[in-house]
Amino acid sequence: IYRPPSGNLTDALDTISNVLEDTRAENHPLIMMGDINVDILKQHDRENRILNETLMRHNLPRLILPPTRITPQSSTSIDCVCTNLKNDRLKTSVIEAGISDHTAQLTTAQFKIHDIPSTSFIQRQFKKENIHTLKALLENEDWNDLYGSQNVDDAYDNFLETLTMAMDAACPMVRTKSKPKSKQKTFIDKEALDLKAEYLKCLDKHQLTGTDQDKAKTAKAKKDYDLRLKMLRQQAS
């Protein structure tokens, strides 16, 4: 989820509530995460109270996180992790991902492992040799039944019967197991890791000093890192 800093909180919560109710989310394990722009560290803040009341109506309490956005002037926890799972099934941490001026929230949930039965389906064989055999059978067919038909319906039935027999002989139906999904490609290299480390170094320094010079260095380091990731992503696709 995302709510801009200037976004109306009531409207945002109404939208979230409508989605949760329409999808009957309470019937499923749910973790809702994002930038809600409400600081959980301000326990008595009006927006914090309204947000918590809405979340509790849906049995989605918000987990207390350390600061997720740190600047030279402020330290706020405005990103959220809300869940209906029990705490003993969750592990949540805040990490420097080098993606934005927010930290990243990493949540791991424990579920029982269920064996997924292998699936299979039936399909015709259409390999090169099957097509070659089918062509040969059709070329050698005299089509007497088709030409001798008394009407269009009989002609179609005779054609379909002849074609089906040829297909069954040349391109038989076989049972095939579903192939496992290919693993998602990753795009990272040493240069990208070095650029990320440089960006985080500049970000830490800017958070301490708050100077325009360090802000500019941070922006440049972030741009260099983003461009490298973009290039690697294009190469991997």
Backbone hydrogen bonds, N-H to C=O, Kabsch-Sander energy under -0.5 kcal/mol:
donor,donor_aa,acceptor,acceptor_aa,energy
3,R,35,D,-2.5
7,G,4,P,-1.6
12,A,8,N,-2.0
13,L,9,L,-2.7
14,D,10,T,-2.2
15,T,11,D,-2.1
16,I,12,A,-2.3
17,S,13,L,-2.7
18,N,14,D,-2.4
19,V,15,T,-2.1
20,L,16,I,-2.4
21,E,17,S,-2.5
22,D,18,N,-2.7
23,T,19,V,-2.0
24,R,21,E,-0.7
25,A,20,L,-2.2
27,N,24,R,-2.0
28,H,25,A,-2.0
32,M,82,C,-3.6
33,M,31,I,-0.5
34,G,80,C,-1.6
35,D,1,I,-1.5
36,I,34,G,-0.9
36,I,78,I,-1.2
37,N,78,I,-1.7
38,V,78,I,-0.6
40,I,38,V,-0.7
40,I,77,S,-2.2
42,K,39,D,-1.3
43,Q,41,L,-1.3
45,D,42,K,-1.7
49,R,45,D,-2.1
50,I,46,R,-2.4
51,L,47,E,-2.5
52,N,48,N,-2.4
53,E,49,R,-2.2
54,T,50,I,-2.0
55,L,51,L,-2.5
56,M,52,N,-2.4
57,R,53,E,-1.4
58,H,54,T,-0.8
58,H,55,L,-0.8
59,N,56,M,-1.4
60,L,55,L,-2.6
63,L,81,V,-3.0
65,L,63,L,-0.6
68,T,76,T,-2.1
69,R,76,T,-2.2
70,I,101,D,-0.6
71,T,74,S,-2.9
76,T,69,R,-2.4
78,I,76,T,-0.6
80,C,34,G,-3.3
82,C,32,M,-3.0
83,T,61,P,-1.7
84,N,30,L,-1.5
89,R,86,K,-1.9
90,L,87,N,-1.7
91,K,108,T,-1.8
93,S,106,L,-2.5
95,I,104,A,-2.7
97,A,95,I,-0.9
100,S,102,H,-0.7
103,T,68,T,-2.8
104,A,95,I,-3.3
106,L,93,S,-2.9
106,L,104,A,-0.6
107,T,105,Q,-0.6
108,T,91,K,-2.7
110,Q,89,R,-2.4
111,F,109,A,-0.5
114,H,112,K,-0.5
121,F,176,T,-2.6
123,Q,174,V,-2.4
125,Q,172,P,-1.6
126,F,124,R,-0.6
131,I,127,K,-2.3
132,H,128,K,-2.0
133,T,129,E,-2.1
134,L,130,N,-2.4
135,K,131,I,-2.3
136,A,132,H,-1.9
137,L,133,T,-2.3
138,L,134,L,-2.3
139,E,135,K,-2.3
140,N,136,A,-1.5
141,E,138,L,-0.7
147,Y,143,W,-2.4
148,G,144,N,-2.1
149,S,146,L,-1.3
155,A,151,N,-2.1
156,Y,152,V,-2.5
157,D,153,D,-2.5
158,N,154,D,-2.7
159,F,155,A,-2.4
160,L,156,Y,-2.9
161,E,157,D,-2.3
162,T,158,N,-2.3
163,L,159,F,-2.7
164,T,160,L,-2.6
165,M,161,E,-2.2
166,A,162,T,-1.9
167,M,163,L,-2.6
168,D,164,T,-2.8
169,A,165,M,-1.7
170,A,166,A,-2.8
171,C,167,M,-2.9
174,V,123,Q,-2.8
176,T,121,F,-3.4
178,S,119,T,-2.9
193,L,189,D,-2.2
194,D,190,K,-2.6
195,L,191,E,-2.4
196,K,192,A,-2.3
197,A,193,L,-2.3
198,E,194,D,-2.2
199,Y,195,L,-2.3
200,L,196,K,-2.6
201,K,197,A,-2.0
202,C,198,E,-2.4
203,L,199,Y,-2.6
204,D,200,L,-2.4
205,K,201,K,-1.9
206,H,202,C,-2.4
207,Q,203,L,-2.2
208,L,204,D,-1.2
209,T,205,K,-2.5
210,G,206,H,-2.1
215,K,211,T,-1.9
216,A,212,D,-2.3
217,K,213,Q,-2.0
218,T,214,D,-2.2
219,A,215,K,-2.2
220,K,216,A,-2.2
221,A,217,K,-2.4
222,K,218,T,-2.4
223,K,219,A,-2.1
224,D,220,K,-2.5
225,Y,221,A,-2.1
226,D,222,K,-2.6
227,L,223,K,-2.5
228,R,224,D,-1.8
229,L,225,Y,-2.2
230,K,226,D,-2.4
231,M,227,L,-2.2
232,L,228,R,-2.3
233,R,229,L,-2.5
234,Q,230,K,-2.0
235,Q,231,M,-2.0
236,A,232,L,-1.8
237,S,233,R,-1.1
